[in-house]
Structures are given as C-alpha cells and as structure tokens.
Amino acid sequence: MAKAAPASGRRPRPVTFDVVRKDPEVAVLISKADENLERLGYTEHGTRHATIVASLARDVLLRLERAPRLAELAAIAGYLHDIGNGVNRNDHGNVAALIAYRVLERLGMGADEYVEVMCAIGNHEEEHGDPVSELAAAVILADKSDVHESRVREMDPALYDEHDRVNHAAHRSTLTVDAAAHTITLELEIDTDATTVMEYFEIFLERMVMCRRAAESLGCRFGLVANNTRLY
C-alpha cells in the first residue's frame, strides 16, 4: 500500500470573519448569550450587536491604515466579544475569551492570532478592561459606541430602566475616524424629550473614559458630539 504524502508544512488559510460568522456553534453561543441577557432585563446583545461591533472594529483599524489582517482579527474579536454571557453576565469578557479560544483553534487559527483575539475580548469590559493592544482598543471603541433605540427590548416606556431610556432616545450613533486629524469621534442624535444628555453621561461616563483611553492608545484624540454640540 502506498504511503500518504508527507504534509507540506504550509500554514492553513487564515480564518476569516466570514468563516466565524457562519459557524453553527458560534450562532448557538451568540443566541444563548442574548437569551440570558434578555431574561436579566438587558438590552439586545445578539447578532445585531455582534455584527455592528465587528464591522466598526474592523473599520476603525482600516481607516487608521493598519494591516488588513489585523482589521480582520478585530472583526472576529468584535463578533465574539459577548459570547461569555451565555455562561454568566459576571466576568463575561474573560469567559468569552476562553470560549473563543476553543472555537478559533477548532477552525484552524494559529496561536499567534487567537491569543490576540482572546486578549481583545478579555479587555472589552469597562470594569477591568484596558486597551492593551490595537485590537483591544478597536473592540472597545466599537462596543461602547453601539448606543441605539433598536437595542431596547421592552415595549412599554413606563418599564424602562436608565439604560433603556438612553438607548431608546438615541436615534443615531456614528463612530467617525479621521486618520489625517488623528481623531475618533462618537456622534449621537438624542431625543431630549426621552432623556437628557446629562443622564447619558451619568450612565456612560465610565464607557466614554474607556473610549478616550482606547483612542489615545491608537494615537488619536477621542471626541463626543451630541445633537451637533461638541461635549468633549
């Protein structure tokens, strides 16, 4: 019997965001995470949020002229960053990083890449996260800028908590990167009849501070504009 030809030693094709997005296990992980948070009364954390964070994280790095592969890894990290909520809300970033490791290794990603993705996922929570890499900074900026009325689940405004009110009042949120000016700006359109800009700050101040640090780690200044008025 003829012997099998020896392996060429060539590295397998890189794992792409599209491969991760279409993986059946990933779909289950995101669905379960969103189901758990819905029962706990949190805003939407499902496919919509994951896709937006993935797209924004990739766009931030591409607009800053970082390597396309780094931007692709940012999209993967952004898509997987909340899957730890399928286990527990507490410390979900670190749990998500560990789950992502198993998924990405199964899909064939090399250790040199999946450790970077794990690091970015594990640092996205404002309680104990830091922009320790460009990948982590991109995911932080993308995640914290997704404030929008479409994330609210509760239909009765009388039952809104403060996060529901702020998200419901946010009709538009846009993250703009100006590489030439070295700025990253979050622009919001807020219905001030539904909430106040001050209430937004009360709830999201810690997140905005994290965004500032993330932008600075990318060599940029962070700005916040609400209803065409620069607040920061």
C-alpha positions in Angstrom: 0.0 0.0 0.0 1.3 3.4 -1.0 2.2 5.7 1.9 0.4 9.0 2.3 2.4 12.0 1.1 4.0 14.0 3.9 2.4 17.2 4.9 3.8 20.2 3.1 4.3 22.2 6.3 2.4 25.1 4.7 0.2 27.2 7.1 -3.5 26.7 6.5 -5.5 29.5 5.0 -6.3 32.2 7.6 -9.6 32.0 9.5 -11.8 34.9 8.3 -14.6 36.8 9.9 -17.0 35.2 7.4 -16.0 31.7 8.5 -16.5 32.6 12.1 -19.9 34.3 11.4 -21.2 31.3 9.5 -20.1 28.7 12.1 -23.1 26.9 13.6 -21.5 26.7 17.1 -20.9 30.5 17.1 -24.5 31.1 16.2 -25.7 29.0 19.2 -23.3 30.8 21.5 -24.5 34.2 20.5 -28.1 33.2 20.7 -27.7 31.8 24.2 -25.9 34.8 25.4 -28.6 37.1 24.1 -31.3 34.9 25.6 -29.7 35.0 29.0 -29.4 38.8 28.9 -33.0 39.2 27.8 -34.1 37.3 30.9 -31.9 39.6 33.1 -33.5 42.7 31.5 -30.5 43.9 29.4 -30.7 45.5 26.0 -30.0 43.5 22.8 -26.7 41.6 22.7 -27.4 39.3 19.8 -26.4 39.0 16.2 -27.3 42.6 15.5 -24.9 44.0 18.2 -22.2 41.4 17.4 -22.3 42.3 13.7 -22.2 46.1 14.3 -19.2 45.8 16.8 -17.4 43.5 14.3 -17.9 46.0 11.4 -16.9 49.0 13.5 -13.8 47.4 15.0 -12.6 46.4 11.6 -13.4 49.9 10.1 -11.5 51.7 12.9 -8.3 49.9 12.1 -8.7 50.1 8.3 -9.3 53.8 8.4 -6.2 54.2 10.5 -4.3 52.3 7.8 -3.5 49.3 10.0 -2.8 45.9 8.4 -5.9 44.3 6.8 -5.3 41.1 8.7 -5.3 43.0 12.0 -8.6 44.5 11.0 -10.0 41.1 10.2 -9.0 39.8 13.6 -10.7 42.9 15.1 -13.9 41.9 13.3 -13.6 38.4 14.7 -13.0 39.6 18.2 -15.9 42.1 17.9 -18.2 39.4 16.8 -17.3 37.0 19.7 -16.8 39.5 22.5 -20.1 38.9 24.3 -20.5 35.1 24.0 -19.5 34.7 27.6 -22.9 36.0 28.6 -24.2 32.5 27.7 -22.5 31.3 30.9 -22.8 34.3 33.2 -23.0 38.1 33.0 -20.3 38.5 35.6 -16.8 38.4 34.1 -18.3 37.6 30.7 -15.3 39.0 28.9 -12.8 36.5 30.3 -15.3 33.7 29.8 -15.9 34.8 26.2 -12.1 34.8 25.6 -11.8 31.2 26.8 -14.7 30.0 24.7 -13.3 31.9 21.7 -10.0 30.1 22.1 -11.6 26.7 21.7 -13.7 27.8 18.7 -10.9 29.5 16.8 -8.5 26.7 17.5 -11.1 24.2 16.1 -11.5 26.4 13.0 -7.7 26.3 12.4 -6.5 29.7 13.6 -2.9 29.8 14.8 -1.9 30.5 18.4 -0.2 33.8 17.4 -3.5 35.1 16.2 -6.1 33.6 18.6 -4.1 34.9 21.7 -4.5 38.4 20.3 -8.2 37.9 19.7 -8.6 36.5 23.3 -6.8 39.5 24.7 -9.1 41.9 22.9 -12.2 40.1 24.1 -11.0 39.8 27.6 -10.3 43.6 27.8 -13.6 44.9 26.5 -15.4 45.3 29.8 -15.2 48.8 31.4 -14.9 47.3 35.0 -11.5 45.8 34.4 -10.6 46.1 30.7 -7.7 48.1 29.2 -6.7 49.0 25.6 -3.6 46.8 25.9 -3.3 46.3 22.1 -4.6 48.0 19.0 -7.0 45.1 18.6 -8.4 45.6 22.1 -8.7 49.4 21.5 -10.7 48.8 18.3 -13.1 46.4 20.0 -13.6 48.8 23.0 -14.5 51.7 20.7 -16.8 49.6 18.6 -18.6 48.1 21.6 -19.1 51.2 23.6 -20.4 53.3 20.7 -23.3 51.0 19.9 -26.0 53.1 21.6 -29.3 53.0 19.6 -33.0 52.7 20.1 -33.1 49.4 18.2 -31.4 47.7 21.2 -34.3 48.3 23.5 -36.5 45.2 24.1 -39.1 46.5 26.4 -42.1 48.0 24.5 -43.6 49.9 27.5 -41.6 53.1 28.3 -43.1 53.0 31.8 -41.0 49.9 32.5 -37.7 51.3 31.1 -34.6 51.3 33.3 -32.0 54.0 32.7 -30.2 52.1 30.0 -33.4 51.5 28.1 -34.2 55.2 28.3 -30.8 56.3 27.0 -30.8 53.7 24.2 -34.4 54.5 23.2 -33.5 58.2 23.0 -30.5 57.6 20.7 -31.9 57.8 17.2 -28.4 57.8 15.6 -24.9 56.9 16.7 -21.9 57.2 14.4 -18.2 56.5 15.1 -16.1 58.6 12.8 -12.4 58.1 12.3 -10.3 60.9 10.7 -6.8 59.5 10.2 -5.4 62.8 9.0 -6.6 64.7 12.0 -5.9 61.8 14.4 -9.4 61.9 15.8 -12.1 59.4 16.6 -15.5 60.9 17.3 -18.7 59.4 18.5 -21.6 61.4 17.2 -25.1 61.0 18.8 -28.5 62.2 17.9 -30.5 62.1 21.2 -34.2 62.8 21.7 -34.0 65.1 24.7 -37.7 64.6 25.3 -37.0 61.0 26.2 -33.8 61.5 28.2 -31.2 64.2 28.9 -27.6 64.5 27.7 -26.7 64.6 31.4 -28.4 61.2 32.0 -26.4 59.8 29.1 -23.2 61.0 30.9 -24.3 59.6 34.2 -24.8 56.2 32.8 -22.0 56.0 30.2 -19.2 58.2 31.7 -17.1 55.2 32.5 -17.5 53.9 29.0 -16.6 57.2 27.4 -13.4 57.4 29.6 -12.5 53.9 28.3 -13.1 55.1 24.7 -10.8 58.1 25.3 -8.1 55.8 26.5 -8.6 53.4 23.6 -8.4 56.2 21.1 -5.2 57.6 22.7 -3.6 54.1 22.5 -4.2 54.3 18.7 -2.6 57.7 18.6 -5.9 59.6 18.3 -8.0 62.1 20.3 -11.5 61.0 21.3 -14.4 63.3 20.8 -18.1 63.2 21.7 -20.8 65.2 19.8 -24.4 65.1 20.8 -27.1 66.8 18.7 -24.4 68.7 16.8 -22.9 70.1 20.0 -19.3 69.0 21.0 -19.3 67.8 24.6 -15.8 66.5 24.7 
